[in-house]
Amino acid sequence: MSQSEIKRKRARIACEPCRERKRKCDGADPCTTCIEWGYACHYKNERRKRRTTQEQHPLEGPPAAKSPQQQDGAADTHGLVRRLEANSGAAFVRKMGLKIDPAKAPKLSLFGWNIGTRSLSSGFGGVNTALSITEITSLEHMRSLAQVYFDKVDPCYGFIDRSQFFERLESRWQSASVSELYDSVLGGVAAIGCLFSQRNMTITELHLSGAARSILEMHVLSGVPSVDLLTGWTLRAIYMRMTDLPHSTWIASSRLMHLIEAAGFHLESTDSVFPSSRGTAQCDPDIRRRLFGVAQHLNMWTSFDLGLSRVSFQKNDLPLPPSTKPGDYTNEILGLLPISASLDPGKPKEDDTDLEVTLSEVLDRVHKEPPSTMAQCNLVLCILRRIHTQNLDISSSLAERVLALLKKGLGCSRTMVMNCSPWHQMANVPFHITCVLLVMDTRSSLAMLSEAMQTLKLVASTYDTETMREAWSAARLFVMLHQQRRKDDIAIFNEALNMEQQDTPVGPSPQDNPSAEEYSWLGALVADLPGLEKVDLDQFLNADMMYSSSFLGGPG
């Protein structure tokens, strides 16, 4: 390509955001740069129209119009990207930072995705070999760890028959047989019991999780997966969601979903032509639905967070609601699955009414336990991100209900810290509440900012991991960037209102009050207009004219 062609290519029309920031623009609408950096792409209409006219060759006809299919495809692709970014907390936070200050925006990361990897207590070294369950700890200790699991985790992730578990636990210590597949269930339950009883990693927890992982990964699948294998992998996915890295968790949850499909747990009818193992056929239908539901819950939201595809099936994509039991709240979390599935990025774009109705539906739900309430908050935060991404509005009354639920979620997070219950949402929800409060940018939302930051700091100080330190630093950075932006705005307002250095005043002082004659004239105007009869003139003249242009809290 010649130098003249390069020069000619660089001289193409650019959108206004790229021109202001001196960035490369491809001339599309919206351009690639604005899509990547989150700018509001726009062109000067007159110049763009003139440029199009000049570039048209005299012998050529008008440019061929895109077919409706091409236009719909381009719009759908752009909408898919926006929905993908809205579902992913990492992408939303990244774009949020770029809009405030591209130079200081944090990297793309799932801040506060969980509490992160905890460190071993002093004096312990690494673990290289996986021990047998009976070699790791005593039966009495296993009983106590299992009790912690069934007290704290099972009420919301109830997919294990408690009585059957303790029966098999007792028989395992009475038998001299080598490690069996059910050891992955025993080790998984006990590892989560350690996590929910010790703030720091212990050598016992490390051995238990390692033994369970080794059994699951070394198992050779020669037929239809058994219930024990599915239960072991579900426990593994739960433990990883609370402690491990996002991509590793996504792979584990996807593998679990494929095992669910191979076992036919997603099929409600029993007339399938595919064979099933004896253990699967004899599995209680309610346990089967709970296993399927918890596995889908984990895979769906891990996929949303990472912006990756989730595992879905052609038949019975959603499990039937589980039965209700005293003290069991699994149906509360699984009841959110239909709404969560409707937010799949591949679904068509919603309009203002759709998202507002969906948001109201989630807010109407009653969630009693902190983990269940946090799942409800996480779904609300995702809907709010989509509303902001699509530049939509919701009513002020709905915004008040949103803030009330988010405040409840912050309280649940603090309760989890105090009770040593490190659910993954304990860190994730407070961080994203902080971000959403900044985006809402109303008096009511900013008033909650201090509580959100205090909650996140409590989690970070209690679980002092690298993951939590990064989340706390990122939250502080966002607040400081907003603070600096407000300071810059105030300086602009002060300069505009500073009239002392101007010789000729351009208008009345902002502190001047209307005279009696002007007041009388305004009163006559109100009397002549029937639509203004109920207007409080004093309140109107003395009103605080500062208002927010936020995407939430608009006119009801």
C-alpha positions in Angstrom: 0.0 0.0 0.0 1.4 3.4 -1.0 1.9 6.3 1.4 -0.8 8.3 -0.2 -3.3 5.4 0.3 -2.3 5.2 4.0 -2.7 8.9 4.4 -6.1 8.7 2.6 -7.2 5.9 4.9 -6.2 7.7 8.1 -8.2 10.8 6.9 -11.5 9.0 7.0 -14.4 10.4 9.1 -14.2 9.6 12.8 -16.8 9.7 15.5 -16.8 12.4 18.1 -15.5 10.3 21.1 -12.6 9.0 19.0 -11.8 12.5 17.7 -11.8 13.9 21.3 -9.6 11.2 22.6 -7.4 10.9 19.4 -8.2 7.2 19.0 -8.4 5.1 15.9 -11.9 5.0 14.5 -13.2 2.6 11.8 -16.1 4.8 10.9 -18.8 2.2 11.8 -21.9 3.2 13.8 -21.1 2.4 16.5 -17.4 2.0 15.9 -15.3 -0.8 17.3 -13.3 1.5 19.6 -16.5 2.9 21.3 -17.9 -0.6 21.7 -14.7 -1.9 23.4 -14.2 1.2 25.6 -17.8 1.8 26.4 -18.1 5.2 24.8 -21.4 6.7 23.5 -20.5 6.6 19.8 -22.0 9.5 17.7 -21.1 11.6 14.7 -21.8 15.1 13.6 -24.7 14.7 11.3 -23.9 17.4 8.8 -20.3 16.4 8.3 -21.1 12.7 8.1 -23.8 13.3 5.5 -21.5 15.5 3.4 -18.7 13.0 3.6 -21.0 10.2 2.4 -22.1 12.4 -0.6 -18.5 13.3 -1.5 -17.3 9.7 -1.4 -20.0 8.4 -3.8 -18.7 7.9 -7.3 -20.6 9.8 -10.0 -21.0 6.7 -12.1 -22.2 4.6 -9.2 -25.7 4.4 -8.0 -26.7 5.0 -4.4 -25.1 2.5 -1.9 -27.1 -0.7 -1.7 -29.2 -0.8 1.4 -28.6 -3.6 3.9 -31.3 -6.3 3.9 -33.5 -6.5 7.0 -31.8 -9.8 7.8 -28.4 -8.1 7.7 -29.6 -5.2 9.9 -31.3 -7.6 12.3 -28.2 -9.8 12.5 -25.9 -6.8 13.2 -28.3 -5.5 15.9 -28.7 -8.9 17.4 -24.9 -9.4 17.5 -24.4 -6.0 19.2 -27.3 -6.8 21.6 -25.7 -10.2 22.4 -22.4 -8.5 23.3 -24.2 -6.0 25.6 -26.2 -8.8 27.3 -23.1 -10.8 27.8 -21.3 -7.8 29.3 -24.3 -7.1 31.5 -24.4 -10.6 32.9 -20.7 -10.7 33.5 -19.9 -8.7 36.6 -16.2 -8.5 35.4 -17.1 -6.9 32.1 -19.5 -4.5 33.7 -17.0 -3.3 36.2 -14.3 -3.0 33.6 -16.5 -0.8 31.4 -17.6 1.2 34.4 -14.0 2.0 35.2 -13.2 2.9 31.5 -16.0 5.4 31.4 -14.7 7.2 34.5 -11.0 7.2 33.8 -9.6 4.9 31.1 -6.0 5.5 32.4 -6.8 4.3 36.0 -9.5 1.7 35.3 -8.8 -1.7 37.0 -8.0 -4.7 34.9 -10.7 -7.2 33.7 -11.2 -9.4 36.8 -14.0 -11.0 38.8 -13.3 -9.0 41.9 -14.7 -10.7 45.0 -15.9 -13.7 43.1 -15.4 -15.6 46.3 -13.1 -15.3 49.4 -10.3 -16.8 47.4 -7.6 -19.4 48.4 -6.9 -19.4 52.1 -3.4 -20.0 53.4 -2.4 -22.9 55.6 -1.9 -22.3 59.3 1.8 -21.9 60.3 3.9 -25.0 60.6 2.2 -27.0 57.8 3.8 -27.8 54.5 2.4 -28.8 51.2 0.4 -31.9 50.5 1.6 -34.1 47.6 -0.2 -37.4 48.1 -3.9 -38.1 48.5 -4.6 -40.2 51.6 -7.5 -42.5 52.3 -10.5 -40.9 54.1 -9.9 -43.2 57.1 -6.2 -42.1 57.3 -6.9 -38.4 57.3 -9.0 -38.0 60.5 -11.1 -39.9 63.0 -14.7 -41.0 62.8 -15.6 -38.6 65.6 -14.1 -35.7 63.7 -15.9 -36.7 60.5 -19.2 -36.7 62.3 -18.6 -33.2 63.7 -17.6 -31.9 60.2 -20.6 -33.5 58.6 -22.8 -31.9 61.3 -21.5 -28.5 60.3 -22.3 -29.2 56.7 -25.8 -30.3 57.4 -26.4 -27.4 59.7 -25.1 -24.6 57.5 -25.0 -25.8 53.8 -27.6 -28.5 53.4 -30.6 -26.2 54.2 -30.0 -24.3 51.0 -28.2 -27.0 48.9 -30.2 -30.0 50.1 -29.4 -32.9 47.7 -28.1 -35.5 50.1 -30.2 -37.9 52.2 -28.9 -37.1 55.7 -29.8 -40.4 57.4 -28.3 -42.4 54.5 -25.1 -40.4 54.7 -24.5 -41.0 58.4 -25.2 -44.7 57.9 -22.6 -45.0 55.1 -20.2 -42.9 57.2 -20.4 -45.4 60.1 -20.1 -48.4 57.8 -17.0 -46.9 56.1 -15.0 -46.9 59.4 -16.2 -50.4 60.2 -15.1 -51.8 56.9 -11.5 -52.6 56.0 -12.1 -52.2 52.3 -10.1 -49.8 50.2 -11.3 -46.4 49.1 -14.6 -46.4 47.2 -16.4 -43.9 45.1 -18.5 -42.8 48.0 -15.4 -41.5 49.7 -15.6 -38.5 47.4 -18.9 -37.7 49.0 -17.6 -38.2 52.5 -14.5 -36.1 51.7 -16.5 -33.4 50.0 -18.9 -33.0 52.8 -16.1 -33.0 55.4 -14.0 -30.5 53.4 -17.0 -28.0 53.2 -17.5 -28.7 56.9 -13.9 -27.6 57.5 -14.5 -24.5 55.4 -17.5 -23.5 57.4 -15.9 -24.1 60.8 -12.3 -22.7 60.4 -11.4 -19.3 59.0 -8.0 -20.5 58.0 -7.1 -23.5 55.9 -6.1 -26.6 57.9 -4.1 -29.6 56.8 -7.2 -31.7 57.4 -9.2 -29.7 54.9 -6.5 -29.8 52.4 -6.2 -33.6 52.6 -10.0 -34.1 52.5 -10.5 -31.9 49.4 -7.5 -33.5 47.8 -8.7 -37.0 48.4 -12.2 -36.2 47.0 -10.7 -34.6 44.0 -8.3 -37.5 43.3 -11.1 -40.1 43.5 -13.4 -38.1 41.1 -10.7 -37.4 38.6 -9.2 -40.9 38.6 -12.6 -42.6 38.3 -13.0 -44.4 35.0 -16.5 -43.9 33.6 -17.5 -47.2 31.9 -21.3 -46.7 31.8 -24.0 -44.4 33.0 -22.8 -42.2 35.9 -23.9 -43.3 39.4 -25.6 -41.2 41.9 -22.5 -41.3 44.1 -20.4 -39.9 41.3 -22.9 -37.1 40.6 -23.1 -36.3 44.3 -19.3 -36.2 44.6 -18.9 -33.9 41.7 -21.7 -31.5 42.9 -19.9 -31.2 46.3 -16.6 -30.6 44.4 -18.2 -27.8 42.3 -19.7 -26.2 45.4 -16.3 -26.2 47.2 -14.5 -24.8 44.2 -17.2 -22.0 43.8 -16.4 -20.9 47.3 -12.6 -21.2 47.2 -11.2 -21.8 43.7 -10.5 -19.8 40.5 -13.4 -19.0 38.1 -12.3 -20.9 35.0 -11.5 -24.0 37.0 -14.9 -23.9 38.6 -16.6 -23.4 35.2 -14.9 -26.5 33.8 -15.8 -28.5 36.9 -19.5 -27.3 36.8 -19.7 -28.0 33.0 -18.3 -31.5 33.5 -20.9 -32.1 36.2 -23.7 -31.0 33.8 -22.5 -33.4 31.2 -22.5 -36.2 33.8 -26.1 -35.1 34.7 -27.1 -35.5 31.1 -25.3 -38.8 30.7 -27.2 -40.1 33.8 -30.6 -38.8 32.4 -31.2 -36.7 35.5 -32.7 -34.0 33.3 -35.4 -36.3 32.0 -38.6 -36.5 34.0 -40.2 -39.3 32.0 -39.1 -42.9 32.5 -39.8 -44.2 29.0 -36.4 -43.1 27.7 -34.7 -45.6 25.3 -31.3 -44.9 27.0 -30.4 -47.3 29.7 -29.8 -46.2 33.3 -27.7 -47.7 36.0 -29.4 -49.5 38.9 -28.4 -46.8 41.3 -29.7 -44.0 39.1 -33.0 -45.8 38.5 -33.5 -46.3 42.3 -32.6 -42.7 43.1 -35.4 -40.7 44.8 -37.0 -38.4 42.2 -36.8 -35.5 44.6 -33.1 -36.0 45.2 -32.6 -36.3 41.5 -34.3 -32.9 40.9 -32.3 -31.3 43.7 -29.0 -32.6 42.3 -29.9 -31.3 38.8 -31.1 -28.0 40.1 -28.0 -27.2 42.3 -25.7 -28.3 39.4 -27.5 -26.1 37.0 -27.5 -23.1 39.4 -23.7 -23.4 39.8 -23.1 -23.8 36.0 -25.4 -21.1 34.9 -24.1 -18.3 37.2 -20.4 -19.3 36.7 -21.0 -19.1 33.0 -22.7 -15.7 33.3 -19.9 -14.3 35.4 -17.2 -15.4 32.9 -19.2 -14.6 29.8 -18.9 -18.2 28.6 -21.6 -20.6 27.4 -23.5 -22.7 29.9 -24.5 -26.4 29.4 -28.1 -26.7 28.4 -30.3 -29.6 27.2 -32.8 -30.0 24.5 -35.4 -31.5 26.9 -36.6 -30.4 30.3 -34.0 -27.7 30.6 -35.3 -26.7 34.0 -35.9 -29.2 36.9 -39.3 -29.5 38.5 -39.5 -27.7 41.9 -38.3 -29.9 44.8 -40.6 -30.9 47.6 -40.8 -28.6 50.6 -39.4 -29.8 53.9 -39.3 -28.2 57.3 -36.0 -26.2 57.7 -35.1 -26.7 54.0 -34.8 -23.7 51.7 -33.4 -25.3 48.6 -36.6 -24.6 46.7 -36.0 -20.8 47.3 -32.7 -20.9 45.4 -34.0 -23.3 42.7 -37.1 -21.1 42.3 -34.8 -18.4 40.8 -33.7 -20.7 38.0 -36.5 -19.8 35.5 -35.8 -16.1 35.8 -32.0 -16.7 35.7 -32.4 -18.8 32.5 -34.4 -15.9 30.9 -31.3 -13.7 31.2 -29.3 -16.0 29.0 -27.3 -13.8 26.6 -28.7 -15.8 23.7 -32.2 -14.7 24.5 -33.7 -11.8 22.5 -33.2 -8.3 23.8 -35.6 -7.2 26.4 -37.4 -3.9 26.5 -38.0 -1.5 29.4 -41.2 -3.3 30.4 -39.8 -6.8 30.3 -36.9 -6.0 32.6 -39.0 -3.9 35.0 -41.5 -6.7 35.3 -38.8 -9.3 35.8 -37.2 -7.1 38.5 -40.5 -6.6 40.3 -41.1 -10.4 40.2 -37.7 -11.1 41.8 -38.3 -8.4 44.5 -41.7 -9.9 45.3 -40.1 -13.3 46.2 -39.7 -14.1 49.9 -36.2 -15.5 50.8 -35.6 -16.3 54.5 -32.1 -17.7 54.8 -29.0 -15.5 54.2 -27.6 -17.7 51.3 -31.0 -17.7 49.6 -31.4 -13.9 50.1 -27.9 -13.4 48.6 -28.8 -15.4 45.6 -31.9 -13.1 45.2 -29.6 -10.1 45.5 -27.2 -11.4 42.9 -30.1 -11.9 40.4 -31.3 -8.3 41.1 -27.8 -7.0 40.5 -27.6 -8.7 37.2 -30.9 -7.2 36.1 -29.8 -3.8 37.2 -26.6 -4.1 35.1 -28.7 -5.0 32.1 -31.0 -2.0 32.7 -28.0 0.3 32.9 -26.4 -1.2 29.8 -29.5 -0.7 27.8 -30.0 2.9 29.1 -33.4 2.1 30.5 -35.3 3.6 33.5 -37.3 2.2 36.3 -39.7 3.9 38.6 -38.6 5.6 41.8 -40.8 3.2 43.9 -39.1 0.2 42.3 -35.7 1.8 43.0 -36.6 2.1 46.7 -37.5 -1.6 46.8 -34.2 -2.4 45.2 -32.2 -0.5 47.8 -34.2 -2.1 50.6 -33.2 -5.6 49.3 -29.6 -4.6 48.7 -29.4 -3.3 52.3 -30.8 -6.6 53.5 -28.1 -8.4 51.5 -25.4 -6.4 53.2 -26.8 -7.4 56.5 -26.8 -11.1 55.4 -23.1 -10.8 54.3 -22.1 -9.5 57.8 -24.1 -12.4 59.4 -22.2 -14.9 57.2 -18.9 -13.4 58.4 -19.9 -13.6 62.1 -21.2 -17.2 61.7 -18.1 -18.4 59.7 -20.3 -19.2 56.7 -18.1 -18.2 53.7 -20.7 -18.6 50.9 -19.3 -17.2 47.7 -21.9 -14.4 47.6 -20.6 -13.1 51.0 -17.9 -11.3 49.1 -19.4 -11.1 45.6 -22.6 -9.3 46.5 -21.1 -6.5 48.6 -18.6 -5.6 46.0 -21.2 -5.4 43.2 -23.6 -3.6 45.4 -20.9 -0.9 45.8 -20.5 -0.7 42.0 -24.3 -0.5 41.4 -24.7 2.2 44.1 -22.2 4.3 42.3 -23.9 3.8 38.9 -27.3 4.6 40.4 -25.8 7.9 41.6 -28.8 9.1 43.7 -28.9 10.5 47.2 -30.5 7.3 48.4 -28.0 5.0 46.8 -25.0 7.0 47.8 -26.2 7.1 51.4 -25.8 3.3 51.4 -22.3 3.5 50.0 -20.6 3.7 53.4 -22.4 0.6 54.7 -21.5 -1.3 51.5 -17.8 -0.4 51.9 -17.8 -1.3 55.6 -19.3 -4.7 54.8 -16.7 -5.4 52.1 -13.9 -4.3 54.4 -15.3 -6.6 57.1 -15.1 -9.6 54.7 -11.6 -8.6 53.5 -10.3 -8.2 57.1 -11.8 -11.5 58.3 -10.6 -13.5 55.3 -7.3 -11.9 54.5 -6.6 -13.5 51.1 -5.1 -12.0 48.0 -8.5 -12.2 46.3 -10.2 -10.1 49.0 -7.4 -7.6 49.1 -7.8 -7.1 45.4 -11.5 -6.7 45.7 -11.2 -4.1 48.5 -8.5 -2.1 46.6 -10.7 -2.1 43.4 -13.8 -0.9 45.4 -11.7 1.9 47.0 -10.4 2.9 43.6 -13.9 3.2 42.1 -15.1 5.4 45.0 -12.0 7.6 44.7 -12.5 7.9 40.9 -16.1 9.0 41.5 -15.0 11.4 44.2 -12.3 13.0 41.9 -14.9 13.3 39.2 -17.2 15.1 41.5 -14.4 17.4 42.6 -13.7 18.3 39.0 -17.4 19.0 38.4 -17.6 21.2 41.5 -14.7 23.2 40.2 -16.5 23.7 36.9 -19.6 24.9 38.7 -17.6 27.2 40.9 -16.0 28.7 37.9 -19.3 29.2 36.2 -20.8 30.9 39.4 -17.7 33.0 40.2 -18.9 36.5 39.1 -16.6 38.6 41.2 -13.8 38.8 38.5 -16.2 39.8 35.8 -16.7 43.5 35.1 -20.1 43.2 33.5 -22.7 40.9 35.1 -24.4 38.6 32.6 -27.5 38.1 34.7 -29.0 38.3 38.1 -27.2 36.9 41.1 -28.3 33.3 42.0 -29.0 34.6 45.5 -31.5 37.3 44.3 -35.0 36.6 45.4 -38.0 37.6 43.2 -39.5 41.0 43.9 -43.1 41.4 45.1 -44.1 42.5 41.6 -42.5 39.5 40.0 -44.1 37.2 42.6 -47.5 38.7 41.9 -47.0 38.2 38.1 -46.0 34.5 38.7 -49.1 34.1 40.9 -51.3 35.4 38.2 -49.7 33.1 35.7 -50.5 30.1 37.9 -54.1 31.2 38.4 -54.6 31.5 34.6 -53.3 28.0 33.9 -55.6 25.3 35.3 -52.9 22.7 35.1 -50.8 24.6 37.6 -53.5 25.3 40.2 -52.1 22.8 42.7 -48.5 23.9 42.4 -46.9 25.2 45.6 -45.3 28.4 44.3 -43.1 28.9 47.4 -41.9 25.4 47.2 -41.2 25.8 43.5 -39.2 29.0 43.9 -37.1 27.6 46.9 -36.7 24.1 45.5 -33.2 22.5 45.3 -32.7 22.3 41.5 -30.0 19.7 41.7 -31.2 16.4 40.5 -29.7 13.2 39.2 -29.8 11.8 35.7 -29.3 8.3 36.9 -30.8 5.3 35.2 -32.7 4.5 38.4 -35.0 6.5 40.6 -36.6 8.3 37.7 -40.2 9.6 37.7 -42.7 7.1 39.0 
